[in-house]
Amino acid sequence: MTYLTQTTQIMALLICLIALTGGSGRERIGAFVVAILSALTLAFPVTGLLSIGAGLAGLIGFVALCWKASHPWPLWAAATQSLVVMVSVLRLTHPQITAATADTIQRACLYALLFSLLTGTLYAARQRPIASTKDNGLNKG
């Protein structure tokens, strides 16, 4: 495992933790999908039908999050995940595409997906109502 792969997985873990602690329900589900996808990416190589199956499972998860969503980030995540699936299919159908090229495109898509999840989490945290001082017991009287 290279340092770039380790750094990417640590970044995915940190953003998932941020989404789990600061996001709403939709961001928490998105963090769970990203965590599962990161684990499957480590388990399976870039090529192969299992890689395509894992990518399709993630795509279905993000499309389900898009369903009647008022936030745009699940749509961005679904778009980048569809690129990951297409790169896996393209790698199987065109052997002249190297594994390094496919890995680079998939890593760039993962960064875009993580950015969209972080953006959605920060937006959800900002929209959360701030508790007033009389509700926390400081203003008694």
N, C-alpha and C positions, 0 to 999 in steps of 0.2 A: 504494500500500500504506500503510495507516494505521499509526500507532505501536502500537496495540493488536495488530494482526496481527504486526508485527515482534517485539513483546515475547512474544507467544504462541509464535511460531516459535523464538525464542531459548530460551525456557523448555523447549520440547519437545526442542530440541537438547541442552541441558544435562542434562535428565533421562535422555535416551537415552545420553549419554556416561557418566553415573553408572551406569546399568544395564549398559552394556557393560563397565565396569571393575570393578564391585563385585558384580554379580549372577551367578547360576548360568546354566546353559544356557537354561533356560526364560525368564529375564529378558532374556537377550541376544536371543533370538528375538523377544520382545515389543518390545524396543527397535528392532529392525530393522523390525518391522511398523509401529510408530509413526512411524519416520523415513520410511518409504515413504508412509504416509498423509499426513504433513505435506507432503511434496513434491507429492503428488497434489492436496492441498487448495490449494496455491499455483498449481498448473497449471490446474485446472478451476474454473469458477464454482460457486456454491452450487446452482444449478439445473442440470438436464440429466441425461440418461441416463448420461453418463460419470461424473458425480459419484456417482450411485447405484451404478454398477459398482465404483468405487473403494471406496465404503463397504462393499459386499458382500465385496470381496476382503479388506478388513481384518476384517470380521466372521468370515469363514471362517478367517482366520489365528488370531484369538483363540479361536474355538470349537475349533480344532485344539489350541491350547495347553491348553484346558480338559480335553481328553480324558485321563482317568485322572490328573488332577493332584491333588496333595495340598495345593496352595496355593489360597487363595480368590481371589487377585487376577486370574487370567485370566477367571474368571467375572464379576467386576466390570467388567473391560475389555470383555468380550463384551456385557454388558448395556448399557453406555454406547454401544458401537459400534452396537448394534441401534437405539438411540434416534436416532443420527445417520442411519442408513439410513431409518428411518421418517419423520424430518423431511424428508429429501430427497424421498421418495415423496409425502408430504403436500403439499409445496410444488408438485409437479407436478400433483397432482389437485385442489388447491384454490388457485386463483390469487389469492384474496383475502388469503392469508398473504403478508406482505411478505418480501422478501429479508433485510431487517435482522432481522426476528424469527427467521427460520430460521438466520441466521448467529449470532445470540446464543445460541440453543439449542445449536447445534453447537459453539460455542466453550466453553460451560459443560460439555458432554459431553467435550470434549477435556481440559479441566482435571480432570474426574473420572477420566478414563482415565489421565492423567499421574500423578495422585495414587495410583491403584491400582498403577501400575508402580513408582513410587517406594517405596510401602509394601512391595511384593513384593521389591524389591531390598534394602531395608534389613533385611527379615526374613531373606533368603538370606545376606546378609553377616554377620548376627548368628549364624546357625546354623553357619557355617563353623567347623570346629575350630581352636582356637588352638594353634600349634606350641609344644611344650614347649621349655624352655631346653636340655635335653640333646640335642635333635634339631638345633639350629642350631650346635653346635660350641662353645658357651661352657663347658660342663661336661666338660672332658676330664680323665680321670684315673681 
